[in-house]
Amino acid sequence: MGQYGIAGLWLFLASALVAAVLIAVGSVFLANRMIDEPVREGHNSALSPFLTCVSLVYGALLGFTIVVAWEQFSSAETNVSNEASTLVTMYRQTVGMPVEEQTQMRVLLRKYAGTVEGPEWQNAIGTGSGTEGARDALNEMYSILSNPASSVSANPISQKFLDQLTTLASQRNQRILDSKPRIPGLLWSGLLFGGVVLLAIGGFMRLGSSRAHLALLSAVALLLGLLLFVVYWLDHPFGNELGVTSEPFEQSLSVFDSIDKGT
């Protein structure tokens, strides 16, 4: 989904809703073929316990999955904002460094932010991994801080900068991990199979009007399709305008320019 941007997101949603409605229509058609007319009295009463049981179990599973997926989505969004904020803090801390080291650190911080905002962001979406550019920038900053011949190693600000650098490396690792789906395939199988079973049982219920029955079950199918799409979207937080974007890093680069100008 992330590789195709916002157009792919809406196309996937439309496909999910169409598939859900087709399952609902198919279940009603199958039920009409298998059940003799008129339906004997007590038919709905016999199916109601099954429908209630499946609805309760499936509703609890789906609700739990949405809550967990939302928490993971929010965590990924917060981590990206914190990583961009850490970059700005580190850039401001370079003000207290000697001119030579200050220039080196600022170049590396810009390299890191530019790489994350561009190539690494797209690479994490597609493959769930980072890029050498951002990793090299981190390693070079560590090398400068650990070099005993460098005047920055004796600077009091260097320890604080090192702490922020360690935090930045941790946040980057977490961002890369967040780009990978967390919901296991077995749980997805349960959600999809449970939705099909729920619609199938609903198709075998009888109403006075076939059109009303079809419309009602289609509405339920649309709701289930939309909720399953939401779960999928939350489990893939990067890669579209409705998810987590690289805007915080773009903002960081703008703040870098302001710091360079002394504003």
Secondary structure as a PSIPRED ss2 file (coil, helix, strand):
# PSIPRED VFORMAT (PSIPRED V4.0)

   1 M C   1.000  0.000  0.000
   2 G H   0.000  1.000  0.000
   3 Q H   0.000  1.000  0.000
   4 Y H   0.000  1.000  0.000
   5 G H   0.000  1.000  0.000
   6 I H   0.000  1.000  0.000
   7 A H   0.000  1.000  0.000
   8 G H   0.000  1.000  0.000
   9 L H   0.000  1.000  0.000
  10 W H   0.000  1.000  0.000
  11 L H   0.000  1.000  0.000
  12 F H   0.000  1.000  0.000
  13 L H   0.000  1.000  0.000
  14 A H   0.000  1.000  0.000
  15 S H   0.000  1.000  0.000
  16 A H   0.000  1.000  0.000
  17 L H   0.000  1.000  0.000
  18 V H   0.000  1.000  0.000
  19 A H   0.000  1.000  0.000
  20 A H   0.000  1.000  0.000
  21 V H   0.000  1.000  0.000
  22 L H   0.000  1.000  0.000
  23 I H   0.000  1.000  0.000
  24 A H   0.000  1.000  0.000
  25 V H   0.000  1.000  0.000
  26 G H   0.000  1.000  0.000
  27 S H   0.000  1.000  0.000
  28 V H   0.000  1.000  0.000
  29 F H   0.000  1.000  0.000
  30 L H   0.000  1.000  0.000
  31 A H   0.000  1.000  0.000
  32 N H   0.000  1.000  0.000
  33 R H   0.000  1.000  0.000
  34 M H   0.000  1.000  0.000
  35 I C   1.000  0.000  0.000
  36 D C   1.000  0.000  0.000
  37 E C   1.000  0.000  0.000
  38 P C   1.000  0.000  0.000
  39 V C   1.000  0.000  0.000
  40 R C   1.000  0.000  0.000
  41 E C   1.000  0.000  0.000
  42 G C   1.000  0.000  0.000
  43 H H   0.000  1.000  0.000
  44 N H   0.000  1.000  0.000
  45 S H   0.000  1.000  0.000
  46 A H   0.000  1.000  0.000
  47 L H   0.000  1.000  0.000
  48 S H   0.000  1.000  0.000
  49 P H   0.000  1.000  0.000
  50 F H   0.000  1.000  0.000
  51 L H   0.000  1.000  0.000
  52 T H   0.000  1.000  0.000
  53 C H   0.000  1.000  0.000
  54 V H   0.000  1.000  0.000
  55 S H   0.000  1.000  0.000
  56 L H   0.000  1.000  0.000
  57 V H   0.000  1.000  0.000
  58 Y H   0.000  1.000  0.000
  59 G H   0.000  1.000  0.000
  60 A H   0.000  1.000  0.000
  61 L H   0.000  1.000  0.000
  62 L H   0.000  1.000  0.000
  63 G H   0.000  1.000  0.000
  64 F H   0.000  1.000  0.000
  65 T H   0.000  1.000  0.000
  66 I H   0.000  1.000  0.000
  67 V H   0.000  1.000  0.000
  68 V H   0.000  1.000  0.000
  69 A H   0.000  1.000  0.000
  70 W H   0.000  1.000  0.000
  71 E H   0.000  1.000  0.000
  72 Q H   0.000  1.000  0.000
  73 F H   0.000  1.000  0.000
  74 S H   0.000  1.000  0.000
  75 S H   0.000  1.000  0.000
  76 A H   0.000  1.000  0.000
  77 E H   0.000  1.000  0.000
  78 T H   0.000  1.000  0.000
  79 N H   0.000  1.000  0.000
  80 V H   0.000  1.000  0.000
  81 S H   0.000  1.000  0.000
  82 N H   0.000  1.000  0.000
  83 E H   0.000  1.000  0.000
  84 A H   0.000  1.000  0.000
  85 S H   0.000  1.000  0.000
  86 T H   0.000  1.000  0.000
  87 L H   0.000  1.000  0.000
  88 V H   0.000  1.000  0.000
  89 T H   0.000  1.000  0.000
  90 M H   0.000  1.000  0.000
  91 Y H   0.000  1.000  0.000
  92 R H   0.000  1.000  0.000
  93 Q H   0.000  1.000  0.000
  94 T H   0.000  1.000  0.000
  95 V H   0.000  1.000  0.000
  96 G H   0.000  1.000  0.000
  97 M C   1.000  0.000  0.000
  98 P C   1.000  0.000  0.000
  99 V H   0.000  1.000  0.000
 100 E H   0.000  1.000  0.000
 101 E H   0.000  1.000  0.000
 102 Q H   0.000  1.000  0.000
 103 T H   0.000  1.000  0.000
 104 Q H   0.000  1.000  0.000
 105 M H   0.000  1.000  0.000
 106 R H   0.000  1.000  0.000
 107 V H   0.000  1.000  0.000
 108 L H   0.000  1.000  0.000
 109 L H   0.000  1.000  0.000
 110 R H   0.000  1.000  0.000
 111 K H   0.000  1.000  0.000
 112 Y H   0.000  1.000  0.000
 113 A H   0.000  1.000  0.000
 114 G H   0.000  1.000  0.000
 115 T H   0.000  1.000  0.000
 116 V H   0.000  1.000  0.000
 117 E H   0.000  1.000  0.000
 118 G H   0.000  1.000  0.000
 119 P H   0.000  1.000  0.000
 120 E H   0.000  1.000  0.000
 121 W H   0.000  1.000  0.000
 122 Q H   0.000  1.000  0.000
 123 N H   0.000  1.000  0.000
 124 A H   0.000  1.000  0.000
 125 I H   0.000  1.000  0.000
 126 G H   0.000  1.000  0.000
 127 T H   0.000  1.000  0.000
 128 G C   1.000  0.000  0.000
 129 S C   1.000  0.000  0.000
 130 G C   1.000  0.000  0.000
 131 T C   1.000  0.000  0.000
 132 E H   0.000  1.000  0.000
 133 G H   0.000  1.000  0.000
 134 A H   0.000  1.000  0.000
 135 R H   0.000  1.000  0.000
 136 D H   0.000  1.000  0.000
 137 A H   0.000  1.000  0.000
 138 L H   0.000  1.000  0.000
 139 N H   0.000  1.000  0.000
 140 E H   0.000  1.000  0.000
 141 M H   0.000  1.000  0.000
 142 Y H   0.000  1.000  0.000
 143 S H   0.000  1.000  0.000
 144 I H   0.000  1.000  0.000
 145 L H   0.000  1.000  0.000
 146 S H   0.000  1.000  0.000
 147 N C   1.000  0.000  0.000
 148 P C   1.000  0.000  0.000
 149 A C   1.000  0.000  0.000
 150 S C   1.000  0.000  0.000
 151 S H   0.000  1.000  0.000
 152 V H   0.000  1.000  0.000
 153 S H   0.000  1.000  0.000
 154 A H   0.000  1.000  0.000
 155 N C   1.000  0.000  0.000
 156 P H   0.000  1.000  0.000
 157 I H   0.000  1.000  0.000
 158 S H   0.000  1.000  0.000
 159 Q H   0.000  1.000  0.000
 160 K H   0.000  1.000  0.000
 161 F H   0.000  1.000  0.000
 162 L H   0.000  1.000  0.000
 163 D H   0.000  1.000  0.000
 164 Q H   0.000  1.000  0.000
 165 L H   0.000  1.000  0.000
 166 T H   0.000  1.000  0.000
 167 T H   0.000  1.000  0.000
 168 L H   0.000  1.000  0.000
 169 A H   0.000  1.000  0.000
 170 S H   0.000  1.000  0.000
 171 Q H   0.000  1.000  0.000
 172 R H   0.000  1.000  0.000
 173 N H   0.000  1.000  0.000
 174 Q H   0.000  1.000  0.000
 175 R H   0.000  1.000  0.000
 176 I H   0.000  1.000  0.000
 177 L H   0.000  1.000  0.000
 178 D H   0.000  1.000  0.000
 179 S C   1.000  0.000  0.000
 180 K C   1.000  0.000  0.000
 181 P C   1.000  0.000  0.000
 182 R C   1.000  0.000  0.000
 183 I C   1.000  0.000  0.000
 184 P C   1.000  0.000  0.000
 185 G H   0.000  1.000  0.000
 186 L H   0.000  1.000  0.000
 187 L H   0.000  1.000  0.000
 188 W H   0.000  1.000  0.000
 189 S H   0.000  1.000  0.000
 190 G H   0.000  1.000  0.000
 191 L H   0.000  1.000  0.000
 192 L H   0.000  1.000  0.000
 193 F H   0.000  1.000  0.000
 194 G H   0.000  1.000  0.000
 195 G H   0.000  1.000  0.000
 196 V H   0.000  1.000  0.000
 197 V H   0.000  1.000  0.000
 198 L H   0.000  1.000  0.000
 199 L H   0.000  1.000  0.000
 200 A H   0.000  1.000  0.000
 201 I H   0.000  1.000  0.000
 202 G H   0.000  1.000  0.000
 203 G H   0.000  1.000  0.000
 204 F H   0.000  1.000  0.000
 205 M C   1.000  0.000  0.000
 206 R C   1.000  0.000  0.000
 207 L C   1.000  0.000  0.000
 208 G C   1.000  0.000  0.000
 209 S C   1.000  0.000  0.000
 210 S H   0.000  1.000  0.000
 211 R H   0.000  1.000  0.000
 212 A H   0.000  1.000  0.000
 213 H H   0.000  1.000  0.000
 214 L H   0.000  1.000  0.000
 215 A H   0.000  1.000  0.000
 216 L H   0.000  1.000  0.000
 217 L H   0.000  1.000  0.000
 218 S H   0.000  1.000  0.000
 219 A H   0.000  1.000  0.000
 220 V H   0.000  1.000  0.000
 221 A H   0.000  1.000  0.000
 222 L H   0.000  1.000  0.000
 223 L H   0.000  1.000  0.000
 224 L H   0.000  1.000  0.000
 225 G H   0.000  1.000  0.000
 226 L H   0.000  1.000  0.000
 227 L H   0.000  1.000  0.000
 228 L H   0.000  1.000  0.000
 229 F H   0.000  1.000  0.000
 230 V H   0.000  1.000  0.000
 231 V H   0.000  1.000  0.000
 232 Y H   0.000  1.000  0.000
 233 W H   0.000  1.000  0.000
 234 L H   0.000  1.000  0.000
 235 D H   0.000  1.000  0.000
 236 H C   1.000  0.000  0.000
 237 P C   1.000  0.000  0.000
 238 F E   0.000  0.000  1.000
 239 G C   1.000  0.000  0.000
 240 N C   1.000  0.000  0.000
 241 E C   1.000  0.000  0.000
 242 L C   1.000  0.000  0.000
 243 G C   1.000  0.000  0.000
 244 V E   0.000  0.000  1.000
 245 T C   1.000  0.000  0.000
 246 S C   1.000  0.000  0.000
 247 E H   0.000  1.000  0.000
 248 P H   0.000  1.000  0.000
 249 F H   0.000  1.000  0.000
 250 E H   0.000  1.000  0.000
 251 Q H   0.000  1.000  0.000
 252 S H   0.000  1.000  0.000
 253 L H   0.000  1.000  0.000
 254 S H   0.000  1.000  0.000
 255 V H   0.000  1.000  0.000
 256 F H   0.000  1.000  0.000
 257 D H   0.000  1.000  0.000
 258 S H   0.000  1.000  0.000
 259 I H   0.000  1.000  0.000
 260 D H   0.000  1.000  0.000
 261 K C   1.000  0.000  0.000
 262 G C   1.000  0.000  0.000
 263 T C   1.000  0.000  0.000
